[in-house]
């Protein structure tokens, strides 16, 4: 599978076949958001 994108590229983020740091950061932010939402009731109070 060719992972290169067509069109104008201003810079390369990572080499093909290497872990994607931006995707990892995005996933960690989503996990943190999800975990924080689980600890609150519908009124926004933090559950212990």
WOKAUR-V95642 format. One record per residue. N is the residue number from 1. RES is the residue in one letter. SS is DSSP state (H for helix, E for strand, C for the rest). Layout:
n->N res->RES ss->SS
n->N res->RES ss->SS
//
This chain:
n->1 res->X ss->C
n->2 res->X ss->C
n->3 res->X ss->C
n->4 res->X ss->C
n->5 res->X ss->C
n->6 res->X ss->C
n->7 res->X ss->C
n->8 res->X ss->C
n->9 res->X ss->C
n->10 res->X ss->C
n->11 res->X ss->C
n->12 res->X ss->C
n->13 res->X ss->C
n->14 res->X ss->C
n->15 res->X ss->C
n->16 res->X ss->C
n->17 res->X ss->C
n->18 res->X ss->C
n->19 res->X ss->C
n->20 res->X ss->C
n->21 res->X ss->H
n->22 res->X ss->H
n->23 res->X ss->H
n->24 res->X ss->H
n->25 res->X ss->H
n->26 res->X ss->H
n->27 res->X ss->H
n->28 res->X ss->H
n->29 res->X ss->H
n->30 res->X ss->H
n->31 res->X ss->H
n->32 res->X ss->H
n->33 res->X ss->H
n->34 res->X ss->H
n->35 res->X ss->H
n->36 res->X ss->H
n->37 res->X ss->H
n->38 res->X ss->H
n->39 res->X ss->C
n->40 res->X ss->E
n->41 res->X ss->C
n->42 res->X ss->C
n->43 res->X ss->C
n->44 res->X ss->C
n->45 res->X ss->C
n->46 res->X ss->E
n->47 res->X ss->C
n->48 res->X ss->C
//
